[in-house]
Amino acid sequence: MVESLPTARARPLSPHVQVWRWHVTLVASILHRATGLGLYLGLLLVAGWALALASGAEAYSDYTGVLGSIPGKIVLAGITVCLFFHMANGVRHLVWDFGKGFKPATANVTAWGAFAFAIVAAAALWIVLALKGAL
């Protein structure tokens, strides 16, 4: 009778970032997490806006002055792009929850679509706001 001894099997190792081939779905995955963090920053700005509003007219005027400055508008535009990309990529994840869109070609196209949607939607929103005089 031959006894088999349990032996440890070689476990696969994840490739190091220097040997990993970057592709659009990898970047979309990383940016999905990064835009989530960006949205937390946006939430802090909304909380600051509410505190300034509750603190009186002078505090509110100072806060909106900071947000209305060029650096403030750049931050707000970045948060707008974060919002639209996170939303579009979230829709990709929702589709994946239904078991669709896993083919590499489909995943690549939807990742590029999420990038395009984020940029176009954010630009369109800012153009509309500028035309309405809200900037």
Biotite code that builds the C-alpha atoms (Angstrom):
import biotite.structure as struc

atoms = struc.array([
    struc.Atom([0.000, 0.000, 0.000], chain_id="A", res_id=1, res_name="MET", atom_name="CA", element="C"),
    struc.Atom([1.357, 3.346, -1.048], chain_id="A", res_id=2, res_name="VAL", atom_name="CA", element="C"),
    struc.Atom([0.771, 6.184, 1.286], chain_id="A", res_id=3, res_name="GLU", atom_name="CA", element="C"),
    struc.Atom([0.510, 9.645, -0.132], chain_id="A", res_id=4, res_name="SER", atom_name="CA", element="C"),
    struc.Atom([1.886, 12.369, 2.030], chain_id="A", res_id=5, res_name="LEU", atom_name="CA", element="C"),
    struc.Atom([0.238, 15.722, 1.784], chain_id="A", res_id=6, res_name="PRO", atom_name="CA", element="C"),
    struc.Atom([2.689, 18.074, 0.152], chain_id="A", res_id=7, res_name="THR", atom_name="CA", element="C"),
    struc.Atom([2.444, 21.768, -0.248], chain_id="A", res_id=8, res_name="ALA", atom_name="CA", element="C"),
    struc.Atom([1.628, 22.721, -3.803], chain_id="A", res_id=9, res_name="ARG", atom_name="CA", element="C"),
    struc.Atom([3.372, 25.669, -5.364], chain_id="A", res_id=10, res_name="ALA", atom_name="CA", element="C"),
    struc.Atom([1.075, 28.625, -5.138], chain_id="A", res_id=11, res_name="ARG", atom_name="CA", element="C"),
    struc.Atom([0.835, 31.083, -8.009], chain_id="A", res_id=12, res_name="PRO", atom_name="CA", element="C"),
    struc.Atom([2.452, 34.426, -7.382], chain_id="A", res_id=13, res_name="LEU", atom_name="CA", element="C"),
    struc.Atom([0.941, 37.666, -8.501], chain_id="A", res_id=14, res_name="SER", atom_name="CA", element="C"),
    struc.Atom([3.174, 39.431, -11.003], chain_id="A", res_id=15, res_name="PRO", atom_name="CA", element="C"),
    struc.Atom([5.060, 42.483, -9.825], chain_id="A", res_id=16, res_name="HIS", atom_name="CA", element="C"),
    struc.Atom([3.865, 45.844, -11.076], chain_id="A", res_id=17, res_name="VAL", atom_name="CA", element="C"),
    struc.Atom([7.008, 46.190, -13.206], chain_id="A", res_id=18, res_name="GLN", atom_name="CA", element="C"),
    struc.Atom([6.182, 43.099, -15.241], chain_id="A", res_id=19, res_name="VAL", atom_name="CA", element="C"),
    struc.Atom([2.446, 43.616, -15.413], chain_id="A", res_id=20, res_name="TRP", atom_name="CA", element="C"),
    struc.Atom([1.221, 44.830, -18.795], chain_id="A", res_id=21, res_name="ARG", atom_name="CA", element="C"),
    struc.Atom([-0.894, 47.925, -18.322], chain_id="A", res_id=22, res_name="TRP", atom_name="CA", element="C"),
    struc.Atom([-4.197, 47.928, -20.166], chain_id="A", res_id=23, res_name="HIS", atom_name="CA", element="C"),
    struc.Atom([-7.321, 50.028, -20.143], chain_id="A", res_id=24, res_name="VAL", atom_name="CA", element="C"),
    struc.Atom([-9.303, 47.814, -17.773], chain_id="A", res_id=25, res_name="THR", atom_name="CA", element="C"),
    struc.Atom([-6.467, 47.881, -15.246], chain_id="A", res_id=26, res_name="LEU", atom_name="CA", element="C"),
    struc.Atom([-6.366, 51.666, -15.380], chain_id="A", res_id=27, res_name="VAL", atom_name="CA", element="C"),
    struc.Atom([-10.163, 51.838, -15.113], chain_id="A", res_id=28, res_name="ALA", atom_name="CA", element="C"),
    struc.Atom([-10.069, 49.646, -12.018], chain_id="A", res_id=29, res_name="SER", atom_name="CA", element="C"),
    struc.Atom([-7.406, 51.769, -10.348], chain_id="A", res_id=30, res_name="ILE", atom_name="CA", element="C"),
    struc.Atom([-9.141, 55.019, -11.281], chain_id="A", res_id=31, res_name="LEU", atom_name="CA", element="C"),
    struc.Atom([-12.459, 53.708, -9.992], chain_id="A", res_id=32, res_name="HIS", atom_name="CA", element="C"),
    struc.Atom([-10.899, 53.479, -6.550], chain_id="A", res_id=33, res_name="ARG", atom_name="CA", element="C"),
    struc.Atom([-9.104, 56.826, -6.927], chain_id="A", res_id=34, res_name="ALA", atom_name="CA", element="C"),
    struc.Atom([-12.280, 58.596, -8.016], chain_id="A", res_id=35, res_name="THR", atom_name="CA", element="C"),
    struc.Atom([-14.043, 57.131, -4.992], chain_id="A", res_id=36, res_name="GLY", atom_name="CA", element="C"),
    struc.Atom([-11.451, 58.884, -2.839], chain_id="A", res_id=37, res_name="LEU", atom_name="CA", element="C"),
    struc.Atom([-11.951, 62.050, -4.875], chain_id="A", res_id=38, res_name="GLY", atom_name="CA", element="C"),
    struc.Atom([-15.650, 61.888, -4.120], chain_id="A", res_id=39, res_name="LEU", atom_name="CA", element="C"),
    struc.Atom([-14.851, 61.772, -0.404], chain_id="A", res_id=40, res_name="TYR", atom_name="CA", element="C"),
    struc.Atom([-12.944, 65.029, -0.917], chain_id="A", res_id=41, res_name="LEU", atom_name="CA", element="C"),
    struc.Atom([-16.028, 66.400, -2.656], chain_id="A", res_id=42, res_name="GLY", atom_name="CA", element="C"),
    struc.Atom([-18.162, 65.368, 0.291], chain_id="A", res_id=43, res_name="LEU", atom_name="CA", element="C"),
    struc.Atom([-15.830, 67.281, 2.610], chain_id="A", res_id=44, res_name="LEU", atom_name="CA", element="C"),
    struc.Atom([-16.260, 70.341, 0.396], chain_id="A", res_id=45, res_name="LEU", atom_name="CA", element="C"),
    struc.Atom([-20.046, 69.985, 0.617], chain_id="A", res_id=46, res_name="VAL", atom_name="CA", element="C"),
    struc.Atom([-19.794, 69.689, 4.415], chain_id="A", res_id=47, res_name="ALA", atom_name="CA", element="C"),
    struc.Atom([-17.601, 72.806, 4.466], chain_id="A", res_id=48, res_name="GLY", atom_name="CA", element="C"),
    struc.Atom([-20.159, 74.590, 2.313], chain_id="A", res_id=49, res_name="TRP", atom_name="CA", element="C"),
    struc.Atom([-22.937, 73.651, 4.776], chain_id="A", res_id=50, res_name="ALA", atom_name="CA", element="C"),
    struc.Atom([-20.844, 74.819, 7.727], chain_id="A", res_id=51, res_name="LEU", atom_name="CA", element="C"),
    struc.Atom([-20.093, 78.098, 5.985], chain_id="A", res_id=52, res_name="ALA", atom_name="CA", element="C"),
    struc.Atom([-23.774, 78.535, 5.203], chain_id="A", res_id=53, res_name="LEU", atom_name="CA", element="C"),
    struc.Atom([-24.662, 77.946, 8.850], chain_id="A", res_id=54, res_name="ALA", atom_name="CA", element="C"),
    struc.Atom([-21.913, 80.288, 10.053], chain_id="A", res_id=55, res_name="SER", atom_name="CA", element="C"),
    struc.Atom([-23.304, 83.409, 8.458], chain_id="A", res_id=56, res_name="GLY", atom_name="CA", element="C"),
    struc.Atom([-23.106, 85.557, 5.371], chain_id="A", res_id=57, res_name="ALA", atom_name="CA", element="C"),
    struc.Atom([-19.446, 86.524, 5.754], chain_id="A", res_id=58, res_name="GLU", atom_name="CA", element="C"),
    struc.Atom([-18.234, 82.927, 6.180], chain_id="A", res_id=59, res_name="ALA", atom_name="CA", element="C"),
    struc.Atom([-20.395, 81.824, 3.254], chain_id="A", res_id=60, res_name="TYR", atom_name="CA", element="C"),
    struc.Atom([-19.055, 84.605, 1.065], chain_id="A", res_id=61, res_name="SER", atom_name="CA", element="C"),
    struc.Atom([-15.464, 83.682, 1.962], chain_id="A", res_id=62, res_name="ASP", atom_name="CA", element="C"),
    struc.Atom([-16.066, 79.999, 1.260], chain_id="A", res_id=63, res_name="TYR", atom_name="CA", element="C"),
    struc.Atom([-17.743, 80.569, -2.085], chain_id="A", res_id=64, res_name="THR", atom_name="CA", element="C"),
    struc.Atom([-14.961, 83.004, -2.934], chain_id="A", res_id=65, res_name="GLY", atom_name="CA", element="C"),
    struc.Atom([-12.393, 80.263, -2.401], chain_id="A", res_id=66, res_name="VAL", atom_name="CA", element="C"),
    struc.Atom([-14.420, 77.774, -4.439], chain_id="A", res_id=67, res_name="LEU", atom_name="CA", element="C"),
    struc.Atom([-14.975, 80.406, -7.136], chain_id="A", res_id=68, res_name="GLY", atom_name="CA", element="C"),
    struc.Atom([-11.266, 81.077, -7.536], chain_id="A", res_id=69, res_name="SER", atom_name="CA", element="C"),
    struc.Atom([-9.291, 79.450, -10.356], chain_id="A", res_id=70, res_name="ILE", atom_name="CA", element="C"),
    struc.Atom([-7.784, 76.738, -8.086], chain_id="A", res_id=71, res_name="PRO", atom_name="CA", element="C"),
    struc.Atom([-11.207, 76.152, -6.541], chain_id="A", res_id=72, res_name="GLY", atom_name="CA", element="C"),
    struc.Atom([-12.813, 75.716, -9.950], chain_id="A", res_id=73, res_name="LYS", atom_name="CA", element="C"),
    struc.Atom([-10.056, 73.298, -10.970], chain_id="A", res_id=74, res_name="ILE", atom_name="CA", element="C"),
    struc.Atom([-10.762, 71.195, -7.881], chain_id="A", res_id=75, res_name="VAL", atom_name="CA", element="C"),
    struc.Atom([-14.511, 71.329, -8.540], chain_id="A", res_id=76, res_name="LEU", atom_name="CA", element="C"),
    struc.Atom([-13.992, 70.347, -12.190], chain_id="A", res_id=77, res_name="ALA", atom_name="CA", element="C"),
    struc.Atom([-11.839, 67.411, -11.062], chain_id="A", res_id=78, res_name="GLY", atom_name="CA", element="C"),
    struc.Atom([-14.519, 66.300, -8.636], chain_id="A", res_id=79, res_name="ILE", atom_name="CA", element="C"),
    struc.Atom([-17.077, 66.553, -11.446], chain_id="A", res_id=80, res_name="THR", atom_name="CA", element="C"),
    struc.Atom([-14.976, 64.251, -13.625], chain_id="A", res_id=81, res_name="VAL", atom_name="CA", element="C"),
    struc.Atom([-14.585, 61.890, -10.643], chain_id="A", res_id=82, res_name="CYS", atom_name="CA", element="C"),
    struc.Atom([-18.339, 61.808, -10.176], chain_id="A", res_id=83, res_name="LEU", atom_name="CA", element="C"),
    struc.Atom([-19.126, 60.991, -13.795], chain_id="A", res_id=84, res_name="PHE", atom_name="CA", element="C"),
    struc.Atom([-16.337, 58.405, -14.160], chain_id="A", res_id=85, res_name="PHE", atom_name="CA", element="C"),
    struc.Atom([-17.266, 56.673, -10.905], chain_id="A", res_id=86, res_name="HIS", atom_name="CA", element="C"),
    struc.Atom([-20.898, 56.593, -11.997], chain_id="A", res_id=87, res_name="MET", atom_name="CA", element="C"),
    struc.Atom([-20.116, 55.206, -15.467], chain_id="A", res_id=88, res_name="ALA", atom_name="CA", element="C"),
    struc.Atom([-17.722, 52.607, -14.107], chain_id="A", res_id=89, res_name="ASN", atom_name="CA", element="C"),
    struc.Atom([-20.306, 51.692, -11.482], chain_id="A", res_id=90, res_name="GLY", atom_name="CA", element="C"),
    struc.Atom([-22.733, 50.946, -14.300], chain_id="A", res_id=91, res_name="VAL", atom_name="CA", element="C"),
    struc.Atom([-20.057, 48.637, -15.797], chain_id="A", res_id=92, res_name="ARG", atom_name="CA", element="C"),
    struc.Atom([-19.866, 46.835, -12.464], chain_id="A", res_id=93, res_name="HIS", atom_name="CA", element="C"),
    struc.Atom([-23.649, 46.586, -12.324], chain_id="A", res_id=94, res_name="LEU", atom_name="CA", element="C"),
    struc.Atom([-23.680, 44.950, -15.755], chain_id="A", res_id=95, res_name="VAL", atom_name="CA", element="C"),
    struc.Atom([-20.964, 42.566, -14.566], chain_id="A", res_id=96, res_name="TRP", atom_name="CA", element="C"),
    struc.Atom([-23.190, 41.618, -11.634], chain_id="A", res_id=97, res_name="ASP", atom_name="CA", element="C"),
    struc.Atom([-25.595, 40.233, -14.218], chain_id="A", res_id=98, res_name="PHE", atom_name="CA", element="C"),
    struc.Atom([-22.778, 38.168, -15.736], chain_id="A", res_id=99, res_name="GLY", atom_name="CA", element="C"),
    struc.Atom([-22.417, 40.258, -18.884], chain_id="A", res_id=100, res_name="LYS", atom_name="CA", element="C"),
    struc.Atom([-19.526, 42.217, -20.369], chain_id="A", res_id=101, res_name="GLY", atom_name="CA", element="C"),
    struc.Atom([-16.625, 40.021, -19.271], chain_id="A", res_id=102, res_name="PHE", atom_name="CA", element="C"),
    struc.Atom([-15.185, 39.359, -22.711], chain_id="A", res_id=103, res_name="LYS", atom_name="CA", element="C"),
    struc.Atom([-11.899, 41.254, -23.025], chain_id="A", res_id=104, res_name="PRO", atom_name="CA", element="C"),
    struc.Atom([-13.015, 43.212, -26.085], chain_id="A", res_id=105, res_name="ALA", atom_name="CA", element="C"),
    struc.Atom([-16.266, 44.237, -24.373], chain_id="A", res_id=106, res_name="THR", atom_name="CA", element="C"),
    struc.Atom([-14.469, 45.164, -21.159], chain_id="A", res_id=107, res_name="ALA", atom_name="CA", element="C"),
    struc.Atom([-12.003, 47.308, -23.095], chain_id="A", res_id=108, res_name="ASN", atom_name="CA", element="C"),
    struc.Atom([-14.726, 49.136, -25.011], chain_id="A", res_id=109, res_name="VAL", atom_name="CA", element="C"),
    struc.Atom([-16.787, 49.817, -21.890], chain_id="A", res_id=110, res_name="THR", atom_name="CA", element="C"),
    struc.Atom([-13.699, 51.063, -20.034], chain_id="A", res_id=111, res_name="ALA", atom_name="CA", element="C"),
    struc.Atom([-12.922, 53.501, -22.840], chain_id="A", res_id=112, res_name="TRP", atom_name="CA", element="C"),
    struc.Atom([-16.595, 54.445, -22.835], chain_id="A", res_id=113, res_name="GLY", atom_name="CA", element="C"),
    struc.Atom([-16.465, 55.259, -19.119], chain_id="A", res_id=114, res_name="ALA", atom_name="CA", element="C"),
    struc.Atom([-13.448, 57.516, -19.697], chain_id="A", res_id=115, res_name="PHE", atom_name="CA", element="C"),
    struc.Atom([-15.128, 59.256, -22.625], chain_id="A", res_id=116, res_name="ALA", atom_name="CA", element="C"),
    struc.Atom([-18.409, 59.662, -20.767], chain_id="A", res_id=117, res_name="PHE", atom_name="CA", element="C"),
    struc.Atom([-16.670, 61.218, -17.768], chain_id="A", res_id=118, res_name="ALA", atom_name="CA", element="C"),
    struc.Atom([-14.858, 63.814, -19.839], chain_id="A", res_id=119, res_name="ILE", atom_name="CA", element="C"),
    struc.Atom([-17.767, 64.660, -22.154], chain_id="A", res_id=120, res_name="VAL", atom_name="CA", element="C"),
    struc.Atom([-20.398, 64.780, -19.393], chain_id="A", res_id=121, res_name="ALA", atom_name="CA", element="C"),
    struc.Atom([-18.232, 66.928, -17.108], chain_id="A", res_id=122, res_name="ALA", atom_name="CA", element="C"),
    struc.Atom([-17.399, 69.312, -19.967], chain_id="A", res_id=123, res_name="ALA", atom_name="CA", element="C"),
    struc.Atom([-21.065, 69.517, -20.959], chain_id="A", res_id=124, res_name="ALA", atom_name="CA", element="C"),
    struc.Atom([-22.133, 70.256, -17.387], chain_id="A", res_id=125, res_name="LEU", atom_name="CA", element="C"),
    struc.Atom([-19.533, 72.993, -16.985], chain_id="A", res_id=126, res_name="TRP", atom_name="CA", element="C"),
    struc.Atom([-20.488, 74.529, -20.338], chain_id="A", res_id=127, res_name="ILE", atom_name="CA", element="C"),
    struc.Atom([-24.155, 74.598, -19.340], chain_id="A", res_id=128, res_name="VAL", atom_name="CA", element="C"),
    struc.Atom([-23.257, 76.142, -15.975], chain_id="A", res_id=129, res_name="LEU", atom_name="CA", element="C"),
    struc.Atom([-21.135, 78.774, -17.710], chain_id="A", res_id=130, res_name="ALA", atom_name="CA", element="C"),
    struc.Atom([-23.914, 79.602, -20.171], chain_id="A", res_id=131, res_name="LEU", atom_name="CA", element="C"),
    struc.Atom([-26.380, 79.946, -17.301], chain_id="A", res_id=132, res_name="LYS", atom_name="CA", element="C"),
    struc.Atom([-23.993, 82.295, -15.489], chain_id="A", res_id=133, res_name="GLY", atom_name="CA", element="C"),
    struc.Atom([-23.531, 79.976, -12.529], chain_id="A", res_id=134, res_name="ALA", atom_name="CA", element="C"),
    struc.Atom([-19.755, 80.137, -12.672], chain_id="A", res_id=135, res_name="LEU", atom_name="CA", element="C"),
])
